[in-house]
Amino acid sequence: MQVIDRLLRALLLGSAIIISAGSVTHHAYAQTKYPSKPIRLIVPFPPGGPTDVFARQYATRLATLLGQPVLIENKSGAGGAIGAVEVRRSEPDGHTLLFGSASNLGLYNLMSTAPLYDAVKDFVHVASLGGAPVVFAANPALPQTLAGIVEMARAKPGTLQYGSPGQGTYLHLAGERFKRAAGNLDIQHIPFRGSAQTLPAVIGGQVGMSVETIGTVLAAHRAGQLRMVAIASAKRSSLIPEVPTVDEAIGTRGMEAVLWNVVAAPTGTPSAIVDVLAAASSKVISDASLIEQLARIGIQPTAESSPAAASAYIRAEIEKWRPVVEATGVRIQ
């Protein structure tokens, strides 16, 4: 936190700006001419979902720090690409930002046959904020552990099915990556139209398991309607400490799949503005009340980030998922 505060002071010192120890005042940022008006935060998914909830929590705190409203605009469609295009075409002045995701900044260019933007070249990646780890949830009639399910899949290839919210979604590809990591398991993928259809199918036994996020299946898990058998993260979640990681459960290495979020601005945004946004974002994501609220919906915040670290993370994610996309042959127009 001291490092972040020093960075904020250094960025604003040249304009004789006063920064308080706890927050950045409206007067301070007014002196820099940024932000000079409300900031648009484009959320490329519908209202009410985990990404939208995360974005609104972030926006509220960012507005307090910057002294200007941060207005959420939900522009969903095409796996998040519509919202990304909106930001790419905007003025690069720091007043239009993208609440980017693993879908539109990680998978889009791997799957699109005619991409409308380049997730690396067309954006400045301000900060990595965190995300929701993927979990594997099974019908109670299946073996009690992921290791048992893997053993079942090996003994009876082609008989087990898993559901996802749709073909080409991050959760679908996470399921395919799991199959590869576990030894090229023969498990059939059944695409549904969103988790609202997938979960009843798992609970009712139409499919054996599904790939979801914690917040989506937590209530059903606690009610015993289905069972989370593993989480695809580096460590267990405090929300479900009884659920092992995939690596713990079946001995894989690095089987991590997180629906991450990165704040991005159009390429050409002045570095001074990017630095201010990055420093403020780091303060936001380290806020104890935000961390507590995110934990309730299964989102793990990034400990600390920078534009360079966020960009490096996105590049690494693209390369991590490239072989999975190529193997599945999933493409979007």
DOFI-705433 format. One record per residue: residue in one letter; x negated, y negated, z negated of N, C-alpha, C in turn. Coordinates in steps of 0.001 Angstrom, whole numbers, plus 500000, padded with zeros to 6 digits. Example, Ala and Ser with C-alpha at 12.3 -4.5 7.8 and 13.67 -1.06 7.14 Angstrom:
% residues 2
{"A",{486810,505690,492200},{487700,504500,492200},{486800,503300,492200}},
{"S",{487150,502250,492920},{486330,501060,492860},{487100,499970,492130}},
This chain:
% residues 333
{"M",{499182,501201,500000},{500000,500000,500000},{499141,498739,500000}},
{"Q",{497998,498753,499262},{497127,497588,499235},{496556,497311,500614}},
{"V",{496231,498381,501344},{495683,498213,502688},{496711,497551,503599}},
{"I",{497959,497997,503478},{499028,497435,504308},{499246,495968,503985}},
{"D",{499274,495631,502679},{499465,494240,502291},{498333,493357,502802}},
{"R",{497087,493858,502741},{495962,493071,503241},{496082,492840,504735}},
{"L",{496569,493861,505470},{496751,493712,506901},{497792,492651,507210}},
{"L",{498893,492672,506497},{499916,491659,506704},{499374,490259,506436}},
{"R",{498593,490106,505359},{498008,488797,505053},{497065,488342,506157}},
{"A",{496242,489252,506647},{495272,488902,507679},{495971,488484,508963}},
{"L",{497050,489177,509302},{497778,488871,510531},{498420,487492,510488}},
{"L",{498829,487082,509317},{499612,485847,509199},{498840,484677,508614}},
{"L",{497597,484892,508193},{496816,483863,507533},{496565,482676,508446}},
{"G",{496317,482921,509735},{495977,481851,510661},{497076,480835,510822}},
{"S",{498270,481180,510494},{499393,480242,510603},{499778,479669,509255}},
{"A",{498888,479796,508298},{499127,479263,506951},{500426,479787,506375}},
{"I",{500572,481096,506440},{501805,481733,505991},{501621,482289,504600}},
{"I",{502624,482163,503781},{502570,482670,502425},{503283,484005,502360}},
{"I",{502589,484998,501856},{503169,486332,501707},{503239,486662,500228}},
{"S",{504397,487041,499764},{504524,487426,498364},{503977,488814,498175}},
{"A",{503717,489218,496933},{503146,490534,496661},{504112,491642,497007}},
{"G",{505413,491401,496882},{506372,492477,497085},{506975,492535,498457}},
{"S",{507089,491399,499166},{507742,491411,500464},{507279,490233,501299}},
{"V",{507663,490247,502569},{507320,489184,503490},{508524,488271,503625}},
{"T",{508345,486987,503395},{509476,486073,503401},{509851,485664,504809}},
{"H",{511084,485165,504935},{511555,484676,506228},{510701,483510,506688}},
{"H",{510334,482621,505775},{509514,481462,506132},{508189,481906,506722}},
{"A",{507619,482972,506161},{506318,483454,506624},{506374,483843,508087}},
{"Y",{507365,484615,508473},{507428,485065,509841},{507894,483970,510791}},
{"A",{508656,483015,510270},{509104,481922,511119},{507907,481132,511630}},
{"Q",{506853,481025,510817},{505676,480277,511211},{504954,480939,512388}},
{"T",{505082,482218,512551},{504389,482921,513635},{505233,482962,514901}},
{"K",{506444,482479,514833},{507388,482521,515948},{507857,483943,516244}},
{"Y",{507538,484854,515336},{508057,486217,515489},{508425,486778,514126}},
{"P",{509618,487355,514052},{510676,487346,515066},{511421,486019,515054}},
{"S",{511773,485534,516209},{512456,484250,516311},{513956,484409,516485}},
{"K",{514410,485662,516547},{515834,485947,516724},{516078,487375,516262}},
{"P",{517330,487812,516171},{517605,489192,515762},{516912,490210,516655}},
{"I",{516524,491322,516055},{515855,492406,516763},{516876,493481,517115}},
{"R",{516836,493954,518352},{517697,495061,518781},{516927,496357,518584}},
{"L",{517506,497284,517846},{516913,498596,517687},{517799,499594,518441}},
{"I",{517303,500071,519567},{518083,500975,520406},{517953,502397,519871}},
{"V",{519087,502964,519488},{519141,504349,519026},{519757,505165,520156}},
{"P",{518982,506058,520775},{519463,506745,521983},{520358,507950,521731}},
{"F",{521055,507947,520617},{521967,509038,520281},{523236,508454,519661}},
{"P",{524323,509220,519611},{525583,508699,519083},{525507,508365,517595}},
{"P",{526424,507523,517120},{526474,507197,515692},{526798,508428,514849}},
{"G",{526297,508431,513632},{526672,509460,512672},{525729,510618,512530}},
{"G",{524866,510853,513508},{523922,511963,513425},{522720,511614,512571}},
{"P",{521850,512595,512306},{520674,512353,511465},{519763,511238,511987}},
{"T",{519563,511184,513312},{518712,510131,513882},{519323,508763,513647}},
{"D",{520629,508658,513837},{521317,507383,513630},{521258,506962,512160}},
{"V",{521452,507906,511252},{521375,507594,509814},{519980,507102,509453}},
{"F",{518966,507797,509946},{517573,507415,509698},{517316,506010,510233}},
{"A",{517764,505738,511457},{517536,504439,512081},{518183,503309,511284}},
{"R",{519362,503531,510769},{520054,502482,510025},{519365,502199,508688}},
{"Q",{518872,503246,508054},{518125,503040,506809},{516840,502249,507086}},
{"Y",{516180,502599,508166},{514952,501898,508567},{515253,500436,508906}},
{"A",{516307,500205,509695},{516651,498860,510150},{516964,497925,508995}},
{"T",{517691,498423,508013},{518055,497593,506861},{516816,497076,506141}},
{"R",{515858,497943,505937},{514643,497553,505214},{513715,496712,506074}},
{"L",{513664,497008,507367},{512834,496210,508262},{513353,494776,508332}},
{"A",{514666,494620,508359},{515269,493283,508407},{514892,492466,507176}},
{"T",{514880,493106,506024},{514506,492416,504787},{513069,491917,504864}},
{"L",{512188,492713,505394},{510780,492331,505500},{510550,491223,506527}},
{"L",{511230,491315,507669},{510982,490372,508745},{511818,489106,508672}},
{"G",{512862,489119,507865},{513671,487910,507715},{514609,487640,508870}},
{"Q",{514861,488656,509698},{515820,488552,510798},{516665,489824,510825}},
{"P",{517920,489728,511254},{518728,490942,511367},{518105,491934,512343}},
{"V",{518234,493220,512041},{517835,494280,512966},{519118,495008,513334}},
{"L",{519569,494820,514560},{520874,495282,514995},{520775,496621,515720}},
{"I",{521520,497598,515230},{521546,498918,515846},{522434,498902,517083}},
{"E",{521911,499434,518199},{522711,499630,519405},{522569,501094,519822}},
{"N",{523663,501832,519736},{523651,503241,520139},{523867,503343,521644}},
{"K",{522856,503812,522341},{522940,504003,523794},{522548,505445,524093}},
{"S",{523519,506335,523998},{523247,507770,524123},{523401,508238,525556}},
{"G",{522883,509435,525795},{523022,510061,527102},{521692,510537,527644}},
{"A",{521747,511605,528429},{520567,512171,529100},{519459,512516,528114}},
{"G",{519849,513083,526966},{518855,513492,525982},{518054,512349,525398}},
{"G",{518629,511156,525417},{517933,509991,524871},{517254,509139,525915}},
{"A",{517270,509580,527176},{516564,508842,528227},{517220,507500,528544}},
{"I",{518532,507409,528436},{519226,506165,528765},{518779,505044,527827}},
{"G",{518691,505355,526549},{518229,504351,525596},{516781,503960,525828}},
{"A",{515960,504938,526192},{514546,504654,526453},{514384,503736,527655}},
{"V",{515161,503968,528701},{515100,503115,529889},{515511,501684,529540}},
{"E",{516518,501545,528701},{516973,500222,528263},{515819,499433,527628}},
{"V",{515044,500097,526798},{513930,499428,526134},{512790,499166,527115}},
{"R",{512495,500125,527966},{511406,499937,528932},{511643,498709,529804}},
{"R",{512901,498448,530155},{513236,497326,531031},{513372,495999,530296}},
{"S",{513285,496002,528995},{513488,494783,528212},{512233,493928,528172}},
{"E",{512410,492688,527741},{511290,491763,527598},{510336,492278,526526}},
{"P",{509037,492336,526819},{508082,492866,525825},{507678,491812,524800}},
{"D",{508653,491389,524018},{508393,490329,523037},{508645,490784,521603}},
{"G",{508834,492089,521398},{509048,492607,520053},{510468,492496,519553}},
{"H",{511385,492002,520376},{512762,491829,519931},{513693,492941,520407}},
{"T",{513155,493896,521164},{513907,495102,521535},{513010,496300,521285}},
{"L",{513446,497178,520395},{512651,498331,519996},{513437,499615,520237}},
{"L",{512710,500700,520396},{513317,502012,520584},{513078,502871,519351}},
{"F",{514147,503471,518853},{514003,504472,517808},{513821,505793,518536}},
{"G",{512590,506012,518990},{512295,507135,519856},{512335,508466,519137}},
{"S",{512454,509533,519931},{512603,510862,519347},{511749,511879,520093}},
{"A",{511708,513078,519529},{510998,514175,520175},{511591,514489,521540}},
{"S",{512865,514208,521716},{513518,514493,522995},{513085,513523,524088}},
{"N",{513213,512206,523816},{512962,511256,524903},{511520,510777,525008}},
{"L",{510710,511012,523979},{509293,510643,524063},{508380,511867,524100}},
{"G",{508919,513028,523766},{508103,514232,523749},{508398,515198,524875}},
{"L",{509683,515471,525116},{510069,516495,526083},{510472,515954,527445}},
{"Y",{510904,514725,527492},{511520,514177,528711},{510633,514324,529936}},
{"N",{509393,513871,529852},{508525,513919,531033},{508098,515334,531400}},
{"L",{508202,516254,530456},{507888,517651,530753},{509006,518317,531553}},
{"M",{510238,517863,531347},{511391,518527,531955},{511998,517784,533132}},
{"S",{511807,516479,533218},{512480,515697,534247},{511845,515898,535621}},
{"T",{512682,516131,536619},{512197,516274,537994},{512015,514914,538663}},
{"A",{512662,513895,538135},{512544,512537,538675},{512566,511553,537506}},
{"P",{511486,511501,536716},{511481,510678,535499},{511639,509190,535777}},
{"L",{512383,508543,534907},{512624,507105,535013},{511606,506299,534219}},
{"Y",{510771,506964,533468},{509738,506278,532695},{508676,507283,532286}},
{"D",{507548,506749,531861},{506463,507562,531326},{506394,507289,529826}},
{"A",{506613,508318,529026},{506697,508144,527573},{505415,507633,526953}},
{"V",{504289,507841,527620},{503004,507371,527106},{502646,506001,527666}},
{"K",{502747,505834,528974},{502279,504604,529617},{503244,503428,529493}},
{"D",{504539,503700,529403},{505528,502621,529437},{505925,502087,528067}},
{"F",{505320,502632,527014},{505674,502186,525668},{504438,501996,524797}},
{"V",{504553,501066,523872},{503596,500942,522781},{504221,501663,521599}},
{"H",{503530,502638,521047},{504075,503423,519939},{503691,502743,518636}},
{"V",{504657,502099,518024},{504414,501243,516859},{504050,502052,515622}},
{"A",{504867,503035,515307},{504638,503825,514092},{505421,505126,514148}},
{"S",{504815,506172,513641},{505505,507448,513455},{506183,507401,512087}},
{"L",{507494,507651,512072},{508260,507492,510828},{508526,508800,510090}},
{"G",{508507,509914,510791},{508823,511192,510157},{509863,511921,510966}},
{"G",{510453,512952,510381},{511459,513690,511118},{512037,514857,510341}},
{"A",{512922,515573,511015},{513628,516700,510403},{513047,518011,510904}},
{"P",{512448,518813,510028},{511918,520110,510452},{513034,521048,510906}},
{"V",{512704,521891,511873},{513632,522893,512370},{513726,524042,511364}},
{"V",{514930,524594,511220},{515115,525781,510380},{515801,526869,511191}},
{"F",{515572,528111,510781},{516220,529258,511407},{517260,529785,510431}},
{"A",{518522,529782,510874},{519637,530193,510023},{520278,531450,510588}},
{"A",{520549,532417,509717},{521057,533716,510175},{522370,534079,509492}},
{"N",{523149,534888,510190},{524350,535454,509610},{523953,536383,508451}},
{"P",{524692,536394,507346},{524326,537233,506194},{524222,538725,506499}},
{"A",{524840,539175,507600},{524771,540596,507941},{523401,541000,508475}},
{"L",{522604,540028,508901},{521262,540328,509393},{520326,540580,508220}},
{"P",{519126,541096,508474},{518154,541279,507401},{517956,539985,506604}},
{"Q",{517586,540135,505341},{517521,539016,504412},{516375,538052,504690}},
{"T",{515364,538476,505435},{514182,537656,505664},{513911,537507,507158}},
{"L",{513096,536500,507503},{512719,536334,508899},{511876,537510,509362}},
{"A",{511032,538030,508483},{510221,539199,508840},{511113,540385,509181}},
{"G",{512194,540543,508421},{513130,541626,508699},{513846,541437,510023}},
{"I",{514160,540191,510350},{514827,539902,511622},{513881,540168,512789}},
{"V",{512619,539777,512624},{511620,540032,513660},{511468,541534,513886}},
{"E",{511424,542293,512801},{511305,543750,512902},{512505,544343,513640}},
{"M",{513683,543810,513338},{514903,544265,514003},{514846,543964,515499}},
{"A",{514374,542759,515841},{514291,542360,517253},{513305,543239,518011}},
{"R",{512232,543639,517344},{511250,544513,517997},{511785,545935,518176}},
{"A",{512567,546377,517200},{513104,547742,517263},{514229,547861,518276}},
{"K",{514992,546771,518450},{516128,546784,519373},{516054,545577,520307}},
{"P",{515085,545594,521230},{514916,544435,522121},{516162,544139,522940}},
{"G",{516449,542832,523044},{517573,542390,523861},{518918,542416,523180}},
{"T",{519003,542936,521957},{520300,543029,521282},{520599,541827,520393}},
{"L",{519568,541162,519941},{519753,540009,519056},{519900,538734,519877}},
{"Q",{520770,537850,519412},{520994,536577,520090},{520804,535421,519107}},
{"Y",{520370,534291,519648},{520312,533075,518826},{520979,531936,519582}},
{"G",{521618,531058,518847},{522302,529929,519451},{521561,528631,519229}},
{"S",{521773,527686,520133},{521215,526340,519998},{522267,525340,520463}},
{"P",{522065,524047,520192},{523043,523044,520632},{523059,522785,522131}},
{"G",{522221,523497,522888},{522276,523315,524330},{520983,523666,525042}},
{"Q",{521095,524027,526306},{519946,524356,527140},{519030,523141,527283}},
{"G",{517748,523332,527031},{516784,522254,527194},{516676,521310,526023}},
{"T",{517453,521545,524980},{517329,520698,523790},{516062,521084,523018}},
{"Y",{515657,520203,522136},{514469,520488,521325},{514668,521762,520521}},
{"L",{515874,521977,520008},{516133,523155,519190},{516088,524431,520024}},
{"H",{516547,524365,521264},{516424,525513,522160},{514952,525850,522375}},
{"L",{514146,524848,522680},{512731,525087,522945},{511990,525538,521687}},
{"A",{512455,525076,520519},{511861,525554,519267},{512116,527049,519108}},
{"G",{513305,527482,519500},{513613,528907,519441},{512734,529713,520382}},
{"E",{512501,529187,521577},{511643,529873,522541},{510189,529904,522069}},
{"R",{509755,528827,521439},{508378,528798,520919},{508210,529814,519795}},
{"F",{509239,529934,518966},{509210,530940,517900},{509083,532347,518479}},
{"K",{509857,532651,519521},{509797,533970,520151},{508393,534280,520662}},
{"R",{507748,533277,521263},{506385,533454,521764},{505400,533665,520614}},
{"A",{505544,532830,519554},{504617,532913,518426},{504733,534242,517689}},
{"A",{505937,534815,517685},{506167,536073,516972},{505848,537303,517822}},
{"G",{505250,537106,518995},{504865,538235,519826},{505780,538476,521005}},
{"N",{506291,537372,521588},{507166,537469,522768},{508386,538357,522507}},
{"L",{509120,537993,521484},{510321,538743,521121},{511385,538644,522209}},
{"D",{512111,539715,522391},{513209,539743,523347},{514503,539421,522604}},
{"I",{514755,538110,522450},{515979,537629,521797},{516679,536710,522791}},
{"Q",{517932,536949,523043},{518673,536203,524053},{519126,534847,523510}},
{"H",{518936,533804,524309},{519392,532467,523937},{520812,532231,524429}},
{"I",{521662,531737,523521},{523045,531389,523864},{523218,529880,523645}},
{"P",{523334,529108,524714},{523500,527656,524548},{524949,527298,524223}},
{"F",{525125,526395,523279},{526448,525877,522925},{526482,524381,523228}},
{"R",{527615,523788,523046},{527757,522338,523239},{527690,521657,521878}},
{"G",{526492,521645,521307},{526295,520990,520020},{526391,521946,518843}},
{"S",{525872,521492,517706},{525858,522311,516497},{527258,522591,515966}},
{"A",{528210,521720,516286},{529586,521925,515824},{530163,523218,516381}},
{"Q",{529644,523692,517516},{530081,524970,518068},{529160,526117,517649}},
{"T",{527874,525793,517483},{526910,526847,517163},{527157,527449,515789}},
{"L",{527343,526616,514783},{527457,527109,513409},{528637,528046,513196}},
{"P",{529833,527729,513685},{530935,528692,513528},{530631,530038,514190}},
{"A",{529873,529997,515291},{529537,531243,515975},{528597,532096,515135}},
{"V",{527670,531457,514429},{526760,532201,513552},{527517,532722,512336}},
{"I",{528311,531875,511732},{529084,532278,510554},{530048,533407,510897}},
{"G",{530642,533324,512084},{531596,534350,512499},{530950,535597,513066}},
{"G",{529625,535571,513253},{528928,536751,513743},{528901,536910,515244}},
{"Q",{529343,535887,515998},{529277,535986,517457},{527818,535958,517948}},
{"V",{526968,535232,517235},{525524,535276,517466},{524858,535512,516114}},
{"G",{523688,536132,516157},{523053,536500,514895},{522443,535342,514131}},
{"M",{521837,534407,514861},{521211,533279,514168},{521192,532066,515071}},
{"S",{520782,530926,514482},{520701,529689,515246},{519487,528888,514809}},
{"V",{519122,527942,515654},{518024,527021,515364},{518658,525663,515099}},
{"E",{518433,525125,513897},{519108,523898,513488},{518144,523021,512683}},
{"T",{518683,521999,512025},{517939,521222,511046},{518606,521421,509686}},
{"I",{517863,521106,508626},{518373,521381,507279},{519724,520744,507024}},
{"G",{519835,519458,507360},{521070,518736,507057},{522294,519346,507710}},
{"T",{522105,519970,508858},{523230,520548,509591},{523779,521798,508920}},
{"V",{522906,522590,508318},{523337,523894,507789},{523278,523999,506265}},
{"L",{522894,522934,505590},{522689,523022,504145},{523940,523465,503394}},
{"A",{525079,522864,503714},{526315,523200,502995},{526685,524670,503199}},
{"A",{526575,525152,504443},{526902,526551,504728},{525903,527495,504064}},
{"H",{524645,527077,503987},{523615,527884,503311},{523941,528023,501826}},
{"R",{524278,526922,501194},{524573,526947,499761},{525869,527697,499471}},
{"A",{526785,527711,500432},{528051,528423,500250},{527926,529920,500566}},
{"G",{526766,530326,501063},{526565,531737,501396},{527162,532163,502712}},
{"Q",{527586,531187,503534},{528185,531524,504822},{527124,531936,505838}},
{"L",{525941,531399,505685},{524787,531805,506468},{523557,531608,505587}},
{"R",{522405,531995,506101},{521198,531923,505278},{520057,531316,506076}},
{"M",{519468,530248,505552},{518246,529736,506155},{517113,530686,505765}},
{"V",{516472,531291,506761},{515447,532292,506481},{514030,531746,506614}},
{"A",{513873,530585,507280},{512536,529990,507404},{512654,528563,507911}},
{"I",{511650,527762,507571},{511564,526383,508025},{510273,526204,508818}},
{"A",{510376,525558,509956},{509222,525390,510848},{508467,524114,510504}},
{"S",{507815,524119,509366},{507031,522962,508926},{505773,523446,508230}},
{"A",{504871,522511,507957},{503601,522872,507328},{503780,523289,505876}},
{"K",{504828,522787,505241},{505089,523138,503852},{506583,523273,503624}},
{"R",{506940,523876,502513},{508353,524048,502184},{509009,522701,501886}},
{"S",{510317,522674,502049},{511079,521468,501741},{511527,521489,500290}},
{"S",{511438,520330,499637},{511910,520234,498250},{513417,520431,498162}},
{"L",{514107,520248,499285},{515558,520413,499311},{515950,521892,499288}},
{"I",{515095,522732,499878},{515346,524182,499917},{514038,524919,499590}},
{"P",{513535,524752,498370},{512220,525337,498033},{512191,526860,498110}},
{"E",{513361,527482,498099},{513422,528947,498172},{513184,529477,499585}},
{"V",{513233,528600,500566},{513079,529012,501961},{511617,528877,502386}},
{"P",{510971,529959,502802},{509557,529903,503186},{509358,529236,504544}},
{"T",{508135,528821,504812},{507815,528348,506157},{507737,529560,507087}},
{"V",{507808,529295,508382},{507687,530381,509356},{506327,531061,509217}},
{"D",{505286,530245,509024},{503940,530809,508876},{503853,531737,507671}},
{"E",{504488,531340,506570},{504508,532195,505380},{505295,533480,505642}},
{"A",{506392,533326,506357},{507319,534447,506518},{506787,535546,507425}},
{"I",{506123,535160,508517},{505715,536197,509477},{504242,536112,509872}},
{"G",{503474,535257,509197},{502033,535237,509424},{501564,534515,510671}},
{"T",{502392,533645,511238},{501948,532835,512368},{501067,531702,511871}},
{"R",{500502,530931,512788},{499685,529777,512411},{500154,528552,513198}},
{"G",{500472,527492,512464},{500869,526250,513119},{502218,526272,513790}},
{"M",{503122,527133,513331},{504466,527189,513905},{505310,526065,513312}},
{"E",{505017,524857,513767},{505736,523677,513290},{506585,523108,514419}},
{"A",{507799,522743,514101},{508715,522113,515049},{509536,521099,514271}},
{"V",{509303,519838,514554},{509942,518759,513804},{510613,517796,514776}},
{"L",{511876,517517,514546},{512590,516510,515333},{512158,515137,514843}},
{"W",{511018,514665,515359},{510384,513459,514847},{510955,512188,515464}},
{"N",{510658,511076,514790},{511072,509759,515278},{509896,508800,515237}},
{"V",{509738,508069,516329},{508672,507072,516466},{509288,505772,516960}},
{"V",{508959,504671,516315},{509410,503365,516788},{508492,502910,517915}},
{"A",{509087,502479,519028},{508294,502077,520191},{508799,500754,520754}},
{"A",{507892,500063,521431},{508213,498804,522113},{507732,498917,523553}},
{"P",{508222,498051,524446},{507769,498128,525842},{506278,497815,525967}},
{"T",{505621,498473,526888},{504228,498147,527165},{504127,496672,527568}},
{"G",{503112,496007,527063},{502957,494574,527298},{503310,493742,526084}},
{"T",{503897,494373,525067},{504180,493657,523824},{502855,493206,523203}},
{"P",{502724,491927,522843},{501460,491421,522289},{500987,492234,521087}},
{"S",{499702,492460,521017},{499141,493293,519948},{499399,492704,518573}},
{"A",{499433,491372,518469},{499698,490753,517164},{501088,491110,516664}},
{"I",{502061,491146,517576},{503427,491522,517202},{503492,492996,516848}},
{"V",{502816,493831,517636},{502785,495263,517347},{502193,495505,515967}},
{"D",{501120,494780,515622},{500483,494956,514316},{501425,494564,513178}},
{"V",{502172,493479,513378},{503129,493059,512352},{504207,494130,512169}},
{"L",{504728,494640,513283},{505758,495668,513212},{505226,496951,512575}},
{"A",{503983,497298,512910},{503403,498525,512369},{503204,498412,510864}},
{"A",{502698,497264,510417},{502477,497081,508987},{503796,497077,508227}},
{"A",{504805,496407,508793},{506116,496376,508139},{506742,497773,508128}},
{"S",{506569,498537,509211},{507124,499887,509279},{506492,500793,508229}},
{"S",{505193,500630,508004},{504517,501433,506982},{505058,501112,505593}},
{"K",{505360,499846,505354},{505955,499470,504067},{507341,500082,503925}},
{"V",{508106,500061,505012},{509458,500619,504975},{509420,502105,504642}},
{"I",{508577,502846,505341},{508595,504296,505207},{508015,504758,503872}},
{"S",{507317,503890,503171},{506786,504256,501863},{507715,503829,500722}},
{"D",{508863,503254,501072},{509826,502821,500069},{510436,504034,499359}},
{"A",{510355,504035,498045},{510790,505201,497268},{512276,505516,497467}},
{"S",{513097,504472,497548},{514533,504723,497720},{514829,505326,499080}},
{"L",{514087,504918,500104},{514273,505498,501433},{513854,506960,501441}},
{"I",{512712,507253,500837},{512226,508632,500770},{513268,509535,500109}},
{"E",{513883,509023,499034},{514899,509806,498324},{516129,510034,499193}},
{"Q",{516566,508991,499891},{517751,509129,500739},{517511,510072,501912}},
{"L",{516313,509997,502503},{515999,510878,503616},{515915,512332,503166}},
{"A",{515392,512546,501977},{515261,513911,501465},{516621,514595,501372}},
{"R",{517662,513847,501098},{519000,514420,500968},{519532,514997,502279}},
{"I",{518997,514513,503400},{519449,515039,504690},{518325,515819,505388}},
{"G",{517303,516174,504616},{516266,517053,505131},{515246,516403,506042}},
{"I",{515068,515090,505934},{514086,514383,506749},{512852,514095,505913}},
{"Q",{511691,514427,506453},{510429,514205,505762},{509722,513002,506374}},
{"P",{509499,511913,505604},{508844,510729,506159},{507350,510948,506367}},
{"T",{506794,510208,507305},{505351,510216,507519},{504682,509463,506372}},
{"A",{503587,510004,505855},{502912,509368,504724},{502399,507985,505097}},
{"E",{501775,507864,506257},{501260,506582,506728},{500993,506714,508212}},
{"S",{501209,505635,508961},{501020,505706,510393},{500460,504398,510916}},
{"S",{500011,504428,512159},{499502,503252,512866},{499849,503438,514331}},
{"P",{499764,502387,515150},{500044,502567,516578},{499150,503633,517217}},
{"A",{497875,503641,516874},{496964,504644,517457},{497342,506049,517022}},
{"A",{497685,506204,515751},{498062,507523,515244},{499377,507987,515858}},
{"A",{500335,507072,516016},{501623,507435,516611},{501452,507869,518057}},
{"S",{500620,507145,518810},{500374,507489,520200},{499666,508838,520318}},
{"A",{498692,509062,519455},{497969,510336,519469},{498907,511491,519136}},
{"Y",{499826,511252,518216},{500786,512292,517828},{501677,512663,519010}},
{"I",{502174,511659,519726},{503051,511920,520864},{502315,512687,521956}},
{"R",{501087,512287,522238},{500290,512993,523250},{500091,514461,522847}},
{"A",{499810,514673,521568},{499600,516044,521086},{500884,516862,521178}},
{"E",{502015,516243,520867},{503297,516941,520940},{503627,517331,522381}},
{"I",{503347,516433,523319},{503604,516736,524721},{502806,517959,525156}},
{"E",{501544,518009,524772},{500709,519146,525149},{501121,520426,524422}},
{"K",{501607,520278,523188},{502045,521454,522434},{503253,522118,523086}},
{"W",{504154,521303,523602},{505388,521847,524161},{505292,522134,525645}},
{"R",{504232,521691,526312},{504099,521907,527749},{504199,523388,528137}},
{"P",{503437,524292,527507},{503532,525700,527911},{504900,526313,527656}},
{"V",{505607,525832,526630},{506941,526364,526346},{507912,525948,527448}},
{"V",{507856,524674,527832},{508732,524187,528899},{508426,524907,530207}},
{"E",{507140,525068,530518},{506756,525748,531756},{507221,527203,531765}},
{"A",{507148,527856,530612},{507542,529262,530535},{509050,529436,530699}},
{"T",{509814,528512,530144},{511277,528622,530229},{511810,528135,531573}},
{"G",{511059,527243,532225},{511501,526717,533504},{512651,525738,533401}},
{"V",{512896,525193,532209},{513998,524248,532024},{513660,522925,532705}},
{"R",{514576,522420,533514},{514385,521138,534192},{515664,520320,534108}},
{"I",{515480,519008,534087},{516624,518090,534112},{516427,517128,535270}},
{"Q",{517540,516635,535793},{517483,515684,536924},{517106,514294,536445}},
